[in-house]
Amino acid sequence: MAKKRVHEIAKERNMTSKELLRQLQEAGMDVRAAASNIDEQAALQALGVLPETGPTNGSPAGASASDGTAPGEASAAQAGEERRAAPRPTRDSIQGERAPASAGAGRRRVIIDSQASRRQGGGPVSQPPRRQRRGRRRRGTYEEPAPIDTTTLKADLIRINSGSTVKDVAEYFGLPVGEIIKKLMGLGEMATLTQTLSDDAIELLASEFSKEIEIVHAADDVVEEPEFDDTEGDLSERPPVITIMGHVDHGKTSLLDAIRSSEVVAGEAGGITQHIGAYQVHHNDKALTFLDTPGHEAFTAMRARGASVTDIAVIVVAADDGAKPQTDEAIDHARAADVPILVAVNKVDKEAAQPDRVRTEMTQRGLQPVEWGGDVEFVDVSATTKQGLDNLLETLQVMAEVEELRANPDADASGVVIESKLDPGRGPVVTILVQRGTLEVGDPLVAGPNWGRVRAMHLFTGEKARRARPGDPIEVLGFDGVPEAGEYVHAVENERRARQLAGERANRLKTESLARRSGKKFSLQDVFTRVKEGAVKEVNLVLKADVAGSLEALEDEIARLPQDEVAVNVIHRGVGGINESDVMLAAASAGIVLGFNVRPVGEARHVADREGVEIRNYSVIYRAIDELRAAMQGMLEPEQVEEALGSVEVRQLFKASRVGTIAGSHVTEGKVTRGAACRLVRDGTVVYSGEIASLRRFNDDVREVAAGFECGIVLKDFQDVKEGDIIEVFETRQVERALA
């Protein structure tokens, strides 16, 4: 028999790929993935469908069974018996990478803040298991975290919310408020009862009072998920969420466009009418959800966020270019999210294409192709000719089948914000990937400090929708503001509860923001001292962008700029057009307004002209960063650079009553110029620094003397010249400096 892939054999025998994989592995065969090529006869023998010796006397393979039963009946009966007797396979038994997630494993913690990157104890938060959480969310059971328990972790460890006031700190420490205020006064800080303290101030107070503390930020908050009581019947198969990542020029967008074109017929209602960062296609009557993550390194955070909500990561590598640094970043993000990887070798239609070279490079990075005995799927594709697209989609479906992705569609809806923007005509527009439950028009939602009721929903094609099920990307209207991309979003029982939760979150974030502002004065005193001395300058910015993801990427790039001598202070950030309030804020702080893919609205332009505020608009993020860097460089103090002009040896001394000591000298190098800066060196030590007051040749005053000629030199305000001294002549000039 010829070689076939595991999933092809499984399909022929009416089995799932996962089930067949398990049975083959238990039979001792070295097979790692559903796309692995294996000898069909060896596989059937391992399953007991064929005798070990194979067919004899010219009879067809498997023509008869030892007990006289027909081959088809025996194999079907035996396979069915094995399926009934065998336990359900787990991903651990197939890929050996992760332990299976426990379906009913009590109460689990879910990150509610998009920036959550640490546990409350300060360590990294582990990714939740990829298996869908099973169970029905009981309405009314969602609660904000309980007040901080100051006795957790350690008996003497006090856990304090960032942004706490003087009164709060006194209560945490169990001390009178007067003691805290007195201590602050002793540290040079005048504070009132309700004044918000910076994290550094709280830590300093803890040190003064010998208290062991841990400061907890809003990003560290976790929420206890309600217990679920779903049965197997409550769970339904959901589409896999697939993220396409890779280097900026390797064809990710082109590949995604090619995949989408198979779903939306070109020219039908203008094709795809809007870009919402997530799309859904169908192949073999099953849906696949794709997330589009930009490939530029400025969007590393967005790419990481995409990998954190995905089930399968597709890493695109150009066959004519090979692996690049951003390819390595994509691999790291996929591994950090603990998801299976598929490598799409793109541009195989080009003459310079070397697919095997790509496989070699990826093997060096720990991703060994299935056809080379590894466990990573590789598919050769061409976004231009659409070669290999069907194979790509089929392989993704097989990988999703192995993952056993299921969710409860009857639970309260929850998911993650993929993208958000402020539309002038529709208000806040939020793209949500539903991960659990069914989202319907009219549902009250909470996403961090924002809340709303679903007023309308749209598919990525622009069509209206009444509901969205697990795995569906959907565009939602009805939020009161623009939530951050990556925020955890969930439905609650009513608008009152949604408003309450969002308000509590907003207050928490506001107090932390105040703490950070006050912290600059308290913890960065040395920097402010340098500002007063002129050693540090500031650039005040008001940032506005079209979507939250772009705003985040812009801030990340600004944070990377060297700010030792010129500090960049983002005084306001927001999504949407540049309005009058933005301009007035920039005017009050002597700042500039930087807009990314947005324009001034209303009277903002006229107000800017009147107030003398500069508005800079950009559509390419790195052009904005380059110009900001240039502006910062222009604020740097120029560097004084010394350039040697010449060297003179003193050979004879003359005395003149009117001018003092005249050094009869010989110019050994370069030239000497009247009025030039110089230093007198004696036995390797500089004994004078000044300038040449007079320069003569014979009886004439001259402007300069070149090497090889004699001259008479008089130094300004210095007479103690000796024979053998060396006069070094130089000039200094100012050179513009570049940021480090």
Protein Blocks (a to p, Z undefined) as FASTA:
>chain_A
ZZddfklmmmmnopafklmmmmmmmnopacfbfkbccdfklmmmmnomacfklpeehiae
hkbcfkopafklmmmmmmmmmmmmpccddfklmnomaccddfkgcjadddfbfklcbdfk
opacddddfbdceddddehiaccdddddfkghiaklccddehiafklmmmmnopafklmm
mmmmmnopacdfklccdfklmmmmmmmnopacddddfklpccdddddfbdfklpccdddd
dddeddfklommmmmmmmmmmmmcghiahiaabdehiacddeehiacddddddfbfklmm
mmmmmmmmcfbdcddddfklopafklmmmmmmmmmnopacddddehklpmklcfklmmmm
mmmnopacfklopabdcddddfklopoklmmmmmmmmmmmmnopaddfkbccddddfbdc
ddfklopadddddfedjddehiacdehjbccddfbdcdfkopacfbdcehiacddehiab
dcdehiacdddfbfklmmmmmmmmmmmmmmmmmmmmmmmmmmmmmmmmmmmnopaccddd
ddddfbfklmmmmmmmmmmpccklbccddfbdceddddfklmmmmmmnopacddehiace
hjlmmmmmmnopacdddfbfklmmmmmmmmmmmmpccddddddfbdcddfbdcddfklop
adddddfbhcadehiacdddeehiafbdcddfbdcehjbccfbdcehiacddddehiabb
cehiacddddddddddddZZ
